[in-house]
């Protein structure tokens, strides 16, 4: 496997959450630098050392609601 992709969204409480596409990996934290470390740790816990992906990609999703 070359990479694992995470969708990153802001939470209602003010932090961030990240969930991997195609894998049961989910983590959250209060700031982006801390979230990045949490994602790295979660990937290392989820995969064996010989199966670690070469890249971890963070895809940021932002939702905005507009009224007419």
C-alpha positions as CSV (number, residue, x, y, z in Angstrom):
1,X,0.0,0.0,0.0
2,X,1.4,3.4,-1.0
3,X,-0.8,5.7,1.0
4,X,-3.7,6.1,3.4
5,X,-6.1,9.0,3.0
6,X,-7.8,10.7,5.9
7,X,-10.8,13.1,5.7
8,X,-10.3,15.9,8.2
9,X,-13.2,18.0,9.4
10,X,-13.7,20.6,12.1
11,X,-15.9,19.4,15.0
12,X,-18.8,21.3,16.5
13,X,-16.9,21.5,19.8
14,X,-14.0,23.3,18.1
15,X,-11.4,20.6,17.4
16,X,-10.7,18.4,14.5
17,X,-11.5,14.8,13.6
18,X,-9.9,12.5,11.0
19,X,-11.1,9.3,9.6
20,X,-9.3,7.0,7.1
21,X,-10.9,6.0,3.9
22,X,-11.1,2.2,3.6
23,X,-9.7,1.5,7.0
24,X,-11.2,1.6,10.5
25,X,-9.0,4.4,11.8
26,X,-10.5,7.4,13.5
27,X,-8.9,10.1,15.7
28,X,-9.5,13.6,16.9
29,X,-7.7,16.4,18.7
30,X,-8.0,20.1,19.6
31,X,-5.4,21.5,17.1
32,X,-4.1,20.6,13.7
33,X,-0.5,19.9,14.9
34,X,-1.8,17.6,17.6
35,X,-4.2,15.9,15.1
36,X,-1.3,15.2,12.8
37,X,0.6,13.5,15.5
38,X,-2.5,11.5,16.5
39,X,-3.0,10.4,12.9
40,X,0.6,9.2,12.7
41,X,0.3,7.3,15.9
42,X,-3.0,5.7,14.8
43,X,-1.5,4.6,11.5
44,X,1.5,3.0,13.3
45,X,-0.9,1.2,15.6
46,X,-3.2,0.0,12.8
47,X,-0.6,-1.4,10.4
48,X,2.3,-3.8,11.0
49,X,5.7,-2.3,10.5
50,X,6.2,-4.1,7.2
51,X,2.8,-2.9,5.9
52,X,3.0,0.8,6.8
53,X,1.9,3.1,4.0
54,X,4.5,5.3,2.4
55,X,2.3,8.4,2.6
56,X,-0.4,9.6,4.9
57,X,-2.6,12.1,3.0
58,X,-4.9,14.5,4.9
59,X,-7.9,15.8,2.9
60,X,-9.5,18.7,4.5
61,X,-13.3,19.0,4.2
62,X,-15.0,22.2,5.0
63,X,-18.7,22.8,5.0
64,X,-20.3,26.2,4.7
65,X,-24.0,26.9,4.9
66,X,-25.5,29.9,3.1
67,X,-29.0,31.3,3.2
68,X,-30.6,33.0,0.2
